[in-house]
Amino acid sequence: MHTRSEQSENLLTPAEVAAMFRVDPKTVTRWAKSGKLSSIRTLGGHRRYLESEVRALMGVPDQAPSRER
């Protein structure tokens, strides 16, 4: 069961994640199988990755709107 935040968050394909890391899409699949990156399966069995988790793995801060004080 997915939480509400997962349902509204952008999901990335293995090719999109691979392009961000400049690796082969099969490498992204290996990362998911080894537990380095979690994936969500579509109804067709394809893997999708949470954009926030991918960005965290890259060391990029979350792009949530900042509050001014």
ABEGO torsion letter per residue (X at the ends): XBBAAAAABBBBBAAAAAAAAGBBAAAAAAAAAAGABBBBBBAAGBBBBBAAAAAAAAGBBBABBBBBX
